[in-house]
Amino acid sequence: MGFGREDNHTAVQSVLQLLNKQSPLSLEQEKFCNTACVERFLKAKGQSVKKAAKHLRNCLSWRDSFATDHLVADEFSHELAEGMAYVAGHDHELKPVMIFRIRQDYQKFHSQKLFNRLLVFTLEVAIQTMAKDVEQFVILFDASLFRSASGFMNMLVGSLKIIGDYYPRRLHKAFVIDPPSLFSYFWKGVRAFVELSGITITVSTAKWEESLGFDASPPPSRRLGSSSSSRFSFTVSHHLDLQKPWYLSLSSEPKSSAGRRISHLNARSLSFASTPAISPGSLSFASTPMLSSLFLRRGRAERSSESFAPFVRFYRRPYCEIIYRSKIIRRSQHVSHSQRFSSQI
């Protein structure tokens, strides 16, 4: 039986009473512990008031020790200039979309603590840009800059743990894009122990391009204009739109010499080195378990591609430090106003 509105309100008040009973909340903590915040912690703990109160208290302690409200952009000048972590925009449901493009050598010259601060700073900027009724965000981890699967795994698992522990029910989806070749083996071994693994999706841009029909790689440094290939063509608008600078238009589907349309299901069968095209409807899955599992895996891959489709425009959009810093300035003004209000009271 689900929670009613009155029951939910009662549970929220019970959590706040437990928190104040343990230790009175400060003005900043009271502002953080609004109804929507407490509801997220209740959902994360299966509507258990005691567990939600304990989890929320741990989160408040962490925020105080981490000084989340005092993180400033000047601490990450190099990272902002390089576009290592930023809010790329908002999807059709107004959820902020963050992109992390961390190079492997970043960990050699910077501590894990600094990366954690960069992660939290970016999360806080994304939350400040949310509309009133929006509670979740999306993260794109560009893993193509890593050669070490274990190195990227450590960064990913650490990031997901911070989000799961201190930002419960905030993550809508996380995409791991073009990870190192051994990443899938490491991920299979640890995903059972990662709380947010169920909404973390691995995407290969090469397979994504093959299944959906156009290039999903990061934006190349090329002149504005048009380009085409035997599989697709795209046109880039000469009138640069800061919101949608990349305008993609697919060409008509190519045909083979036999007049058949080429798709991701039969494209390879047209090469001289492969067998003739096989219609999926002609296969007996009961008698061919290997082919059955092959099509099931392909189905899962296509579903992953479809879930990534709404966010490819953010992945390809060129980074603009000026636009992102304008979002940070608005956050800084909001935080300083809150702190000034608290000091006056």
LINWOFEN-V157041 format. One record per backbone hydrogen bond with DSSP energy under -0.5 kcal/mol. CO is the residue of the C=O (numbers start at 1). NH is the residue of the N-H. If there is no record, write none. Layout:
co=CO nh=NH
co=CO nh=NH
This chain:
co=4 nh=8
co=5 nh=9
co=6 nh=10
co=7 nh=11
co=8 nh=12
co=9 nh=13
co=10 nh=14
co=11 nh=15
co=12 nh=16
co=13 nh=17
co=14 nh=18
co=15 nh=19
co=16 nh=20
co=17 nh=21
co=18 nh=22
co=19 nh=23
co=26 nh=30
co=27 nh=31
co=28 nh=32
co=29 nh=33
co=32 nh=34
co=34 nh=38
co=35 nh=39
co=36 nh=40
co=37 nh=41
co=38 nh=42
co=39 nh=43
co=40 nh=44
co=41 nh=45
co=42 nh=47
co=43 nh=46
co=45 nh=48
co=47 nh=49
co=48 nh=52
co=49 nh=53
co=50 nh=54
co=51 nh=55
co=52 nh=56
co=53 nh=57
co=54 nh=58
co=55 nh=59
co=56 nh=60
co=57 nh=61
co=58 nh=62
co=59 nh=63
co=60 nh=64
co=61 nh=65
co=62 nh=66
co=63 nh=67
co=63 nh=68
co=67 nh=70
co=68 nh=71
co=72 nh=75
co=73 nh=76
co=74 nh=77
co=76 nh=80
co=77 nh=81
co=78 nh=82
co=79 nh=83
co=79 nh=84
co=84 nh=101
co=86 nh=88
co=86 nh=99
co=89 nh=97
co=91 nh=94
co=94 nh=131
co=95 nh=91
co=96 nh=98
co=96 nh=138
co=97 nh=88
co=97 nh=89
co=98 nh=140
co=99 nh=86
co=99 nh=101
co=100 nh=142
co=103 nh=106
co=104 nh=107
co=105 nh=108
co=105 nh=109
co=106 nh=110
co=111 nh=115
co=112 nh=116
co=113 nh=117
co=114 nh=118
co=115 nh=119
co=116 nh=120
co=117 nh=121
co=118 nh=122
co=119 nh=123
co=120 nh=124
co=121 nh=125
co=122 nh=126
co=123 nh=127
co=124 nh=128
co=125 nh=129
co=127 nh=130
co=131 nh=134
co=137 nh=172
co=137 nh=173
co=138 nh=98
co=139 nh=141
co=139 nh=175
co=140 nh=100
co=140 nh=142
co=141 nh=143
co=141 nh=177
co=143 nh=146
co=145 nh=104
co=147 nh=149
co=148 nh=152
co=149 nh=153
co=150 nh=154
co=151 nh=155
co=152 nh=156
co=153 nh=157
co=154 nh=158
co=155 nh=159
co=156 nh=160
co=157 nh=161
co=158 nh=162
co=159 nh=163
co=160 nh=164
co=161 nh=165
co=162 nh=166
co=163 nh=167
co=167 nh=170
co=170 nh=137
co=173 nh=139
co=174 nh=201
co=175 nh=141
co=175 nh=177
co=176 nh=178
co=176 nh=203
co=177 nh=143
co=180 nh=183
co=182 nh=185
co=182 nh=186
co=183 nh=187
co=184 nh=188
co=185 nh=189
co=186 nh=190
co=187 nh=191
co=190 nh=193
co=191 nh=194
co=193 nh=195
co=194 nh=197
co=196 nh=199
co=197 nh=200
co=199 nh=174
co=199 nh=201
co=201 nh=176
co=203 nh=178
co=203 nh=205
co=204 nh=208
co=205 nh=209
co=206 nh=210
co=207 nh=211
co=208 nh=212
co=209 nh=213
co=220 nh=222
co=225 nh=236
co=227 nh=234
co=232 nh=229
co=234 nh=227
co=235 nh=237
co=238 nh=240
co=240 nh=242
co=245 nh=247
co=246 nh=248
co=247 nh=235
co=254 nh=262
co=256 nh=259
co=260 nh=256
co=261 nh=263
co=263 nh=267
co=266 nh=270
co=267 nh=270
co=268 nh=271
co=271 nh=274
co=279 nh=282
co=280 nh=283
co=283 nh=285
co=284 nh=287
co=284 nh=288
co=288 nh=292
co=289 nh=293
co=290 nh=294
co=291 nh=295
co=292 nh=296
co=293 nh=297
co=294 nh=298
co=295 nh=299
co=296 nh=300
co=297 nh=301
co=298 nh=302
co=299 nh=303
co=300 nh=304
co=301 nh=305
co=302 nh=306
co=303 nh=307
co=304 nh=308
co=305 nh=309
co=306 nh=310
co=308 nh=311
co=308 nh=312
co=309 nh=312
co=311 nh=314
co=311 nh=315
co=312 nh=316
co=313 nh=317
co=320 nh=324
co=321 nh=325
co=322 nh=326
co=323 nh=327
co=324 nh=328
co=325 nh=329
co=326 nh=330
co=327 nh=331
co=328 nh=332
co=329 nh=333
co=330 nh=334
co=331 nh=335
co=332 nh=336
co=333 nh=337
co=334 nh=338
co=335 nh=339
co=336 nh=340
co=337 nh=341
co=338 nh=342
co=339 nh=343
co=340 nh=344
co=341 nh=345
